[in-house]
Amino acid sequence: MDTVNLYEAKTNLSHLVERAAAGEEIVIAKAGRPLARLVALSQRTAERPLGLFAGEVAIGPDFDAPLPEDMRLAFAGGAS
C-alpha cells in the first residue's frame, strides 16, 4: 500500500488509477492525514443470465396511466 499526498494524486491521477486497476491500493492523504483509498473495482465473476423471470412477471395495461389525484399529491409532498 502506497500513500500519496493530495497534490501528487491530482497531478498523477491517471497513473495512480492504472496502478489501482492493476491491484495496488493507494491511500490519498492531506497534510499527512489519510482521506481516501484508491482501489480497483471488483470484477463480476459470472454474467447474469438474461430473461431470468421470463413469463413470470406481468405488467398491467394501466401501468403508465396517470395516478389518481390523491396519490399524485402524496408523491408530490402534498403540493399540487
C-alpha positions in Angstrom: 0.0 0.0 0.0 1.4 3.4 -1.1 0.4 6.7 0.4 0.5 9.9 -1.7 -0.4 13.5 -0.9 -3.4 15.1 -2.4 -1.4 17.4 -4.7 0.6 14.4 -6.1 -2.7 12.5 -6.6 -4.2 15.4 -8.6 -1.1 15.7 -10.7 -0.7 11.9 -11.4 -4.3 10.7 -11.2 -4.3 8.7 -14.5 -1.1 6.9 -13.4 -2.5 6.2 -9.9 -5.7 4.8 -11.4 -3.7 2.5 -13.6 -1.8 1.2 -10.6 -5.0 0.7 -8.6 -6.6 -1.1 -11.6 -3.6 -3.4 -11.6 -4.4 -4.4 -8.0 -2.4 -1.9 -5.9 -4.1 0.0 -3.0 -3.2 3.7 -2.8 -4.1 6.0 0.1 -4.5 9.7 -0.6 -3.6 11.9 2.3 -3.8 15.7 3.0 -1.3 17.1 5.5 -0.3 13.6 6.4 -3.9 12.6 7.3 -5.3 9.7 5.2 -8.5 10.8 3.4 -9.3 8.3 0.7 -8.3 4.9 -0.6 -8.0 4.2 -4.3 -8.6 0.6 -5.2 -9.8 -1.4 -8.3 -13.4 -2.1 -8.7 -14.3 -5.7 -8.1 -14.9 -7.7 -11.3 -18.0 -9.8 -11.7 -17.1 -13.5 -11.8 -20.2 -14.6 -13.8 -22.6 -12.9 -16.1 -26.2 -12.9 -15.1 -28.5 -14.8 -17.5 -31.0 -12.7 -19.4 -34.7 -13.4 -19.1 -34.4 -14.9 -15.7 -38.1 -14.1 -14.9 -39.4 -14.5 -18.4 -43.1 -15.4 -18.3 -43.3 -14.9 -14.5 -43.9 -11.1 -14.4 -46.9 -9.4 -15.9 -47.4 -5.7 -16.4 -51.0 -4.4 -16.3 -52.4 -2.5 -19.2 -52.8 0.6 -17.0 -49.1 0.6 -15.9 -48.3 4.0 -17.2 -51.8 5.6 -16.6 -51.9 8.8 -14.7 -52.1 8.4 -10.9 -55.3 9.3 -9.0 -55.2 12.8 -7.7 -54.7 11.9 -4.0 -51.8 9.6 -4.8 -50.2 12.2 -7.1 -50.4 14.7 -4.3 -48.9 12.2 -1.8 -45.9 11.7 -4.1 -45.6 15.5 -4.5 -45.5 16.0 -0.8 -49.0 17.4 -0.6 -48.2 20.2 -3.1 -50.0 20.4 -6.4 
